[in-house]
Amino acid sequence: MLADAEGGNPDVILIATGSEVGLATQAKATLDASGLKTRVVSMPSTDVFDRQPAEYRESVLPNAVRRRVAIEAGVTGFWRQYVGLDGAVIGIDSFGASAPAEALYPYFGITAEKVVEAAKSLG
């Protein structure tokens, strides 16, 4: 866990890796200000996470918190196992685009604003 929800259990969990963690922390600030208690989970290795005891995985991604958004600048389908059917994944499902992240992220909707929109639409 990178940043936990203030004041108790989270309403929303944001999951990200690498450079997308910055977007998750930006979105957390906005979501917290709107009254949604938000947890940010940095998951640099899903393999390592999956090998942890069930109690640990539950403490990081509690089953009771179904509002989850994963942010991944790659293929989104993989992240369904962590966000569930009720969650959302912000990412890119096409190939061939090449440009600096500052240009590609907004073009593909990988922004803190889109993460906030997705989190607020869940529930």
C-alpha positions in Angstrom: 0.0 0.0 0.0 1.3 3.4 -0.9 -1.3 5.7 0.6 -4.1 4.6 2.8 -7.6 6.1 3.2 -7.8 8.6 6.0 -10.3 7.9 8.7 -11.0 4.2 8.2 -11.7 1.7 5.5 -11.4 3.0 1.9 -14.4 3.7 -0.3 -12.2 3.4 -3.4 -9.0 1.6 -4.2 -6.7 2.8 -7.0 -4.1 0.2 -8.2 -1.1 1.3 -10.3 2.4 0.5 -11.3 5.4 2.5 -12.3 4.7 6.0 -13.7 1.0 5.5 -13.3 1.4 5.7 -9.5 1.7 9.5 -9.9 -1.7 9.7 -11.6 -3.2 7.5 -8.8 -1.9 9.8 -6.1 -3.2 12.9 -8.0 -6.6 11.2 -8.3 -6.5 10.3 -4.6 -6.2 14.0 -3.6 -9.2 14.9 -5.7 -11.3 11.9 -4.6 -10.4 12.5 -0.9 -11.5 16.2 -1.3 -14.8 15.0 -2.7 -15.5 12.9 0.3 -14.4 9.5 -1.0 -11.8 7.8 1.2 -9.2 6.5 -1.2 -6.4 4.0 -0.9 -3.6 3.9 -3.5 -1.9 0.5 -4.0 1.4 0.4 -5.9 1.7 -3.1 -7.4 5.0 -3.3 -9.1 4.9 -7.1 -9.3 1.6 -8.9 -9.4 3.5 -12.2 -9.2 4.9 -11.2 -5.8 1.5 -10.0 -4.6 -0.2 -13.2 -5.7 2.3 -15.3 -3.7 1.5 -13.5 -0.5 -0.7 -15.1 2.2 -4.5 -14.6 1.6 -4.7 -12.5 4.8 -2.2 -10.0 3.4 -3.9 -9.8 0.0 -7.2 -9.2 1.8 -5.7 -6.5 3.9 -4.5 -4.7 0.8 -7.5 -5.4 -1.5 -10.4 -6.1 0.8 -13.2 -8.0 -0.9 -15.7 -5.6 0.7 -14.3 -2.7 -1.3 -15.7 -3.3 -4.8 -15.0 0.3 -6.1 -11.6 -0.3 -7.7 -9.7 1.4 -10.6 -6.5 0.1 -12.0 -4.3 2.4 -14.1 -2.0 0.7 -16.6 -0.4 2.2 -19.8 -0.6 -1.3 -21.3 -3.3 -3.9 -21.9 -6.2 -3.5 -19.5 -7.7 -7.0 -19.5 -5.1 -8.4 -17.2 -6.1 -6.0 -14.4 -9.7 -7.4 -14.2 -8.6 -10.0 -11.7 -7.7 -7.2 -9.3 -10.6 -4.8 -9.9 -13.3 -7.4 -10.4 -16.4 -7.1 -12.5 -17.5 -3.9 -10.7 -14.2 -2.1 -11.2 -12.7 -0.1 -14.0 -9.3 -0.1 -15.8 -7.8 3.0 -17.3 -5.2 2.0 -20.0 -4.4 1.4 -23.6 -5.7 -1.6 -25.6 -4.1 -0.8 -28.9 -0.6 -0.8 -30.3 1.5 1.3 -32.6 1.3 4.7 -31.0 4.6 6.3 -30.3 5.2 9.6 -28.6 6.3 11.0 -25.2 4.0 10.0 -22.3 2.9 13.6 -21.9 1.3 13.4 -25.4 0.1 9.8 -25.3 -1.5 9.7 -21.8 -4.0 12.5 -22.5 -4.7 11.1 -26.0 -5.7 7.7 -24.6 -7.4 9.1 -21.5 -4.8 8.0 -19.0 -5.1 11.1 -16.7 -5.9 11.7 -13.1 -9.2 13.3 -14.2 -10.2 10.1 -16.0 -9.3 8.1 -13.0 -11.5 10.3 -10.8 -14.4 10.0 -13.3 -14.1 6.2 -13.3 -13.9 6.0 -9.5 -17.0 8.2 -9.1 -18.9 6.3 -11.7 -18.5 3.0 -9.8 -20.8 2.0 -7.0 
